Amino acid sequence: MSGFKEVSFSSGTTLFKAGDSATNLYILQSGTIDLSDGTSGHVFAQLGPGDTFGEQAVLAGGVRSATATAATDCLCLELNSSGLNAILSAESPMSNLVFKALHLQLFMQNAVNRAR
């Protein structure tokens, strides 16, 4: 896939911390990633192959809302924000609107899940 690069992380590696600026998103190819609350350290999600993470902060142009740690050795595809913008700008305006609406829905659902 254009713009993506393969990156590997050893078990226990912190990929990013809550509060870090968001520059990359990831597609997990193998292994397990824990997403945890930056304040309490509570693991609220465990991701497996095929899952994506880090996209919300990249799309919003903001900071990370969670900490991502490799629970096992992992292989990911990584895409930086300029690569994502290039992919999105190549799509039709309607696709961009749908994508942004889905992003907002995902953001709201994650906020509800964290509040539980």
Rosetta blueprint (number, residue, H / E / L):
1 M L
2 S L
3 G L
4 F L
5 K E
6 E E
7 V E
8 S E
9 F E
10 S L
11 S L
12 G L
13 T L
14 T E
15 L E
16 F E
17 K L
18 A L
19 G L
20 D L
21 S E
22 A L
23 T L
24 N E
25 L E
26 Y E
27 I E
28 L E
29 Q E
30 S E
31 G L
32 T L
33 I E
34 D E
35 L E
36 S E
37 D E
38 G L
39 T L
40 S L
41 G L
42 H L
43 V E
44 F E
45 A E
46 Q E
47 L E
48 G L
49 P L
50 G L
51 D L
52 T E
53 F E
54 G L
55 E H
56 Q H
57 A H
58 V H
59 L H
60 A H
61 G L
62 G L
63 V E
64 R L
65 S L
66 A E
67 T E
68 A E
69 T E
70 A E
71 A L
72 T L
73 D L
74 C E
75 L E
76 C E
77 L E
78 E E
79 L E
80 N E
81 S H
82 S H
83 G H
84 L H
85 N H
86 A H
87 I H
88 L H
89 S H
90 A L
91 E L
92 S L
93 P H
94 M H
95 S H
96 N H
97 L H
98 V H
99 F H
100 K H
101 A H
102 L H
103 H H
104 L H
105 Q H
106 L H
107 F H
108 M H
109 Q H
110 N H
111 A H
112 V H
113 N H
114 R H
115 A H
116 R L
